[in-house]
Amino acid sequence: MKKYLVFFALIIFLSTPLAGTAEQTAASQSAPPAAVSTFAQDDTLFVVNKEVRLTSEYIPQDLVTPRVPTRKKSLQDSIQLRGDAAMQLEAMFLAADIEAGHTLYAVSGYRSYGIQQINFNNKVDESGSRDRAMRTVAPAGASEHQLGLAMDIQSKNFLNLNQGFGETQEGIWLMENSPRFGFILRYKKEWSDITGFSYEPWHFRYVGVAHAKAIQALDIPLETYTAYLAALPAYAIEGGSDVLLAGLVKDLMVGNQQQLGILMSKTGGEEGALRGATKKYLPDNTTYEQALWAVYPTPRPTSAPRLDDDEEVSLFQIGG
């Protein structure tokens, strides 16, 4: 009950403009998970945890097999993710190899409700206690793997799924670089009271590049991020850059709603409002377009072909 009351207080806090303090920021970072997720089940920002669970019927409709290395060849056809997540996982594994010489292995992606139930029951039998089992294994319906957006990762040099992976060069590379590809380290040590899970440096969750980079900049768990994101209009959540999203959430965490007002008013239309709200947060020498292209890579407009208006002169016409 106390958790739900605190979250309710957070919503009231968002609706009241206040002068921000460091104490308020620290308090808001420890906000509990929402009792009801802000986003739909098929949204990449949907929060799944021990309080917000999926039903046994939920199966993602766009599961594919990413073309990435696995420790065992027998696993290559059984590991699946949703389409966008799979494509970005492939890019991330390739970058790890090219940029740092790291060979990463995909271990476990999508898991059905039934498989998760078997895994949890096995952990209960092993630990001798349901409570002890829940510290490390999610019960059925509470696992992000059922969303098809989470991947457990190990490396050629570290073939165990334990906390030691976070100290390896591969684990450190992933923590620093995974947001470039839309993934976040979901369960940090500092967040266990909020996420409900112990530190898992091998578990990465896909949320999209803009949101992953914003979460990395803010250094807050997905529960806290989405709770504040709920105050934003949908068009900003779907089309805002990481610069805008991180700036807005950071301001909201201290009660500053000025830029949010610009988005709500839609001054200059949605595009104009996004530009206006982003301006405050842009780093020096960075344009709105540059911030946007960095997280939503789309074909950049090219200049028109150069036309030479000079009159052509044949070599045979040149006298002398």
C-alpha positions in Angstrom: 0.0 0.0 0.0 2.8 2.4 0.9 4.3 2.0 -2.6 1.1 2.9 -4.3 0.6 6.0 -2.1 4.1 7.2 -3.0 3.5 6.8 -6.7 0.2 8.7 -6.4 2.1 11.4 -4.7 4.5 11.5 -7.6 1.7 12.1 -10.0 0.4 15.0 -7.9 4.0 16.3 -7.8 4.1 16.4 -11.6 1.0 18.5 -11.7 2.3 21.1 -9.3 5.0 23.6 -10.4 7.7 23.8 -7.7 11.2 25.1 -7.3 13.5 22.1 -7.6 16.0 20.9 -5.0 18.6 18.2 -4.9 16.5 16.5 -2.2 13.5 16.4 -4.5 15.5 14.9 -7.3 16.9 12.2 -5.0 13.5 11.4 -3.7 11.9 11.1 -7.1 14.6 8.7 -8.3 13.5 6.3 -5.6 9.9 6.4 -6.7 8.3 2.9 -6.8 7.1 1.1 -9.9 3.7 2.2 -11.2 0.8 -0.1 -10.4 -0.4 0.1 -14.0 2.0 0.6 -16.9 1.6 3.9 -18.8 2.1 2.2 -22.2 0.4 -0.6 -24.1 1.8 -4.1 -24.0 3.2 -3.9 -27.6 4.9 -0.6 -26.9 8.7 -0.8 -26.5 8.4 1.2 -23.3 5.9 -1.1 -21.6 7.1 -1.8 -18.0 7.0 -5.4 -16.8 8.0 -6.3 -13.2 6.7 -8.2 -10.2 3.8 -5.7 -9.8 2.9 -5.3 -13.5 2.5 -8.7 -15.2 1.7 -10.1 -18.5 -1.0 -12.7 -19.0 -0.3 -16.2 -20.1 -1.9 -15.4 -23.5 0.5 -12.6 -24.4 2.8 -13.4 -27.3 4.5 -10.7 -29.4 3.4 -10.9 -33.1 6.7 -9.8 -34.7 9.2 -12.2 -33.3 12.2 -13.0 -35.6 15.5 -14.8 -35.1 18.5 -12.4 -34.9 21.5 -13.4 -36.9 24.0 -13.2 -34.0 26.5 -15.7 -32.5 25.3 -18.1 -29.8 27.5 -20.3 -27.5 25.8 -23.4 -28.9 24.7 -23.8 -32.5 21.5 -25.6 -31.2 20.4 -22.2 -29.8 20.7 -20.2 -33.0 17.2 -21.0 -34.3 15.5 -20.9 -30.9 16.5 -17.4 -29.7 14.0 -14.7 -30.8 13.3 -11.0 -30.4 10.9 -8.6 -31.9 11.8 -7.2 -35.2 13.4 -3.8 -34.4 15.2 -5.2 -31.3 16.6 -8.1 -33.3 17.9 -5.8 -36.0 19.6 -3.5 -33.5 21.0 -6.5 -31.6 22.7 -7.6 -34.8 24.2 -4.1 -35.2 25.4 -4.0 -31.6 27.1 -7.4 -31.8 28.8 -6.4 -35.0 30.0 -3.1 -33.5 31.4 -4.8 -30.4 33.5 -7.0 -32.7 34.7 -4.3 -35.1 35.2 -1.5 -32.5 36.6 -3.5 -29.6 37.3 -7.1 -30.8 34.6 -8.5 -28.5 32.8 -11.7 -29.4 29.3 -11.5 -27.8 26.9 -14.4 -27.5 23.1 -14.3 -27.3 21.9 -16.5 -24.5 18.1 -16.0 -24.1 15.6 -13.8 -25.8 11.9 -14.3 -25.9 10.5 -16.8 -23.3 6.9 -17.7 -23.2 4.8 -17.6 -20.0 4.9 -21.4 -19.7 8.7 -21.6 -20.0 9.1 -18.8 -17.5 6.9 -20.7 -15.1 9.1 -23.8 -15.5 12.3 -21.7 -14.9 10.8 -20.2 -11.7 9.5 -23.5 -10.3 13.0 -24.9 -10.8 14.6 -22.0 -9.0 12.1 -22.5 -6.1 13.1 -26.1 -5.8 16.8 -25.3 -6.0 16.6 -22.5 -3.4 14.0 -24.1 -1.2 12.0 -20.8 -0.9 9.7 -18.9 -3.2 10.9 -15.6 -1.7 14.6 -16.5 -2.3 13.8 -17.6 -5.9 12.1 -14.3 -6.6 15.3 -12.4 -5.9 16.9 -13.7 -9.1 14.2 -15.3 -11.3 11.0 -13.6 -12.3 7.8 -15.5 -11.8 5.7 -16.2 -14.9 4.2 -13.0 -16.3 6.8 -10.8 -14.6 9.6 -11.4 -17.0 10.6 -8.9 -19.7 11.7 -11.9 -21.8 8.0 -12.5 -22.5 7.8 -9.1 -24.2 10.4 -10.2 -26.8 12.5 -7.1 -26.0 15.1 -8.5 -23.6 18.3 -10.4 -24.3 20.7 -12.1 -21.9 24.2 -11.7 -23.2 27.5 -13.4 -22.4 30.9 -13.3 -24.2 33.4 -15.7 -25.6 35.7 -14.9 -22.7 33.1 -15.2 -19.9 30.6 -18.0 -20.3 28.6 -17.5 -17.2 25.5 -15.4 -16.4 26.6 -13.9 -13.1 27.5 -10.6 -11.7 31.2 -11.0 -12.7 30.2 -10.2 -16.3 29.8 -6.6 -15.3 33.6 -6.4 -14.5 34.7 -7.8 -17.9 35.7 -5.7 -20.8 32.7 -7.0 -22.8 30.3 -6.2 -19.9 31.7 -2.7 -19.6 31.5 -2.1 -23.3 27.9 -3.1 -23.4 27.0 -0.8 -20.4 28.6 2.1 -22.1 27.6 1.5 -25.7 24.3 -0.4 -25.7 22.2 2.8 -25.7 23.6 3.6 -29.1 21.6 0.6 -30.4 18.5 1.2 -28.2 19.3 -1.2 -25.3 19.6 -0.4 -21.6 21.2 -2.3 -18.8 17.9 -3.0 -17.0 18.9 -4.1 -13.5 21.6 -2.0 -12.0 22.8 -2.5 -8.4 21.5 0.9 -7.3 18.0 0.3 -8.7 17.1 -3.1 -7.1 14.6 -1.5 -4.6 12.8 0.0 -7.6 13.0 -2.8 -10.2 12.6 -5.6 -7.7 15.4 -7.6 -9.1 19.1 -8.1 -8.2 21.9 -6.7 -10.3 22.0 -8.5 -13.7 24.8 -7.1 -15.9 23.9 -9.6 -18.6 20.3 -8.5 -19.0 19.7 -5.8 -21.7 16.3 -4.4 -22.6 15.4 -2.7 -25.9 13.5 0.6 -25.6 14.7 2.4 -28.8 17.7 4.6 -29.3 16.2 8.0 -28.2 14.8 6.6 -24.9 17.9 4.4 -24.2 20.3 7.4 -24.6 18.0 9.5 -22.4 17.9 6.9 -19.7 21.6 6.6 -19.8 22.0 10.4 -19.5 19.6 10.5 -16.5 20.9 7.3 -14.9 17.4 6.2 -13.7 15.5 2.9 -14.0 12.8 2.4 -16.6 10.1 2.5 -13.9 11.0 6.1 -12.9 11.6 7.2 -16.5 8.2 6.1 -17.8 6.4 7.5 -14.7 7.7 11.0 -15.7 7.3 10.4 -19.4 3.5 9.9 -18.8 3.3 13.7 -18.4 4.4 14.2 -22.0 2.2 14.3 -25.1 2.4 11.2 -27.3 4.0 13.0 -30.2 7.0 14.1 -28.0 7.5 10.6 -26.7 7.4 9.1 -30.2 9.4 11.8 -32.0 11.5 13.6 -29.4 15.3 13.3 -29.4 17.2 12.0 -26.4 18.3 15.5 -25.7 14.7 16.7 -25.4 13.5 13.6 -23.5 16.4 13.7 -20.9 16.0 17.4 -20.5 12.3 17.3 -19.9 12.4 14.4 -17.5 15.2 16.0 -15.5 13.2 19.3 -15.3 10.1 17.4 -14.3 12.0 15.7 -11.5 12.6 19.1 -9.9 9.1 20.4 -10.6 10.0 22.6 -13.7 7.3 22.3 -16.3 8.2 25.3 -18.5 9.3 23.3 -21.6 6.4 20.9 -21.0 4.1 23.8 -21.4 5.6 24.5 -24.9 4.8 21.0 -26.0 1.3 21.1 -24.6 0.5 24.3 -26.4 1.8 23.0 -29.7 3.1 26.4 -30.6 3.9 26.3 -34.3 2.4 22.9 -34.6 4.0 19.7 -33.3 7.2 20.2 -35.3 7.5 23.8 -34.1 6.8 22.8 -30.5 9.4 20.1 -30.6 12.0 22.6 -31.9 11.0 25.2 -29.3 11.1 22.8 -26.4 14.4 21.2 -27.5 16.3 24.5 -27.9 16.9 24.9 -24.2 18.6 21.5 -23.9 20.8 21.5 -27.1 24.6 21.3 -26.4 26.8 24.0 -27.8 27.4 23.7 -31.6 24.5 21.1 -32.0 21.5 21.9 -34.1 18.0 20.5 -33.6 18.4 18.4 -36.8 21.7 17.0 -35.6 20.1 15.9 -32.3 17.2 14.3 -34.1 19.2 12.5 -36.8 21.5 11.0 -34.1 18.6 8.9 -32.7 16.3 8.7 -35.7 18.6 8.1 -38.6 16.7 9.0 -41.7 18.0 10.0 -45.1 19.2 13.5 -44.8 18.1 16.0 -47.5 20.6 16.4 -50.2 21.3 19.5 -52.1 20.0 19.8 -55.7 22.4 18.8 -58.4 24.7 21.6 -59.4 23.8 23.3 -62.7 26.5 25.0 -64.7 25.1 28.0 -66.4 28.3 28.8 -68.3 28.1 28.4 -72.0 29.9 25.4 -73.3 32.9 26.2 -75.4 34.2 23.5 -77.8 38.0 23.2 -77.9 37.6 23.5 -81.7 36.1 27.0 -81.2 39.1 28.3 -79.3 41.2 30.4 -81.6 45.0 31.2 -81.4 
